[in-house]
Amino acid sequence: MSKQITVRLPDELVDFMDQLVATDKATSRASVVARAMERERRRELAARDLAILAEYGDYPEFEGMAPAAAGTALSDLD
């Protein structure tokens, strides 16, 4: 399900979105906004996880996960 919303963006951001669509890097302005919001959601979740780790200390069993995660492609965001 989706909802239609209205947003006001600076001209330069709209121009950038239009450039992405014109060069087939995005299918629509809406897809650019959705992709940006998904990235922001992931960033917020990562920040939350980091705060939890910082509050509760180190987890030796997670050692080595950062290099593995750094090499993981997030193709669903491309």
C-alpha distance (Angstrom), angle and dihedral (degrees) to the residues before:
residue distance angle dihedral
M1 . . .
S2 3.76 . .
K3 3.78 138.2 .
Q4 3.74 127.7 -142.2
I5 3.79 114.3 -129.2
T6 3.76 136.1 174.8
V7 3.78 120.4 -129.1
R8 3.78 131.8 178.4
L9 3.80 114.4 -140.8
P10 3.78 133.5 177.8
D11 3.80 114.6 -93.3
E12 3.79 92.7 -113.8
L13 3.81 91.8 57.5
V14 3.79 92.0 49.2
D15 3.81 89.6 48.2
F16 3.80 88.8 51.3
M17 3.80 91.6 50.1
D18 3.80 90.6 49.0
Q19 3.79 89.7 50.8
L20 3.81 90.4 53.1
V21 3.79 90.6 51.0
A22 3.82 93.3 45.0
T23 3.81 91.4 52.6
D24 3.83 93.0 46.4
K25 3.80 92.5 -113.1
A26 3.81 88.4 122.1
T27 3.77 133.4 21.1
S28 3.80 96.5 -138.0
R29 3.78 144.8 -14.2
A30 3.78 87.7 -97.3
S31 3.80 91.2 56.3
V32 3.82 90.2 52.4
V33 3.80 91.3 51.5
A34 3.82 92.1 45.4
R35 3.80 91.6 49.7
A36 3.82 91.3 48.8
M37 3.80 91.3 49.3
E38 3.80 91.7 48.8
R39 3.80 89.6 52.5
E40 3.81 90.3 48.7
R41 3.79 90.4 50.1
R42 3.80 90.6 51.7
R43 3.80 90.4 47.7
E44 3.80 90.9 52.1
L45 3.81 91.3 48.9
A46 3.80 90.9 49.5
A47 3.81 90.8 49.5
R48 3.80 89.7 50.3
D49 3.80 90.9 50.1
L50 3.78 91.0 48.5
A51 3.81 90.9 51.4
I52 3.80 90.1 51.5
L53 3.80 91.5 50.1
A54 3.80 91.1 46.9
E55 3.80 91.8 50.4
Y56 3.78 98.2 45.6
G57 3.78 100.5 35.9
D58 3.75 137.7 -124.9
Y59 3.76 124.7 -20.2
P60 3.82 109.2 -155.0
E61 3.80 91.1 -167.0
F62 3.82 88.3 65.1
E63 3.80 93.4 55.9
G64 3.77 109.9 124.4
M65 3.79 94.2 25.7
A66 3.80 94.5 103.1
P67 3.82 94.8 61.4
A68 3.80 90.0 46.0
A69 3.80 92.3 48.2
A70 3.80 91.7 46.6
G71 3.79 88.9 59.5
T72 3.80 94.6 49.1
A73 3.77 114.5 108.2
L74 3.79 115.1 -137.0
S75 3.78 94.6 -150.3
D76 3.79 92.5 162.8
L77 3.80 87.6 68.9
D78 3.79 95.8 52.5
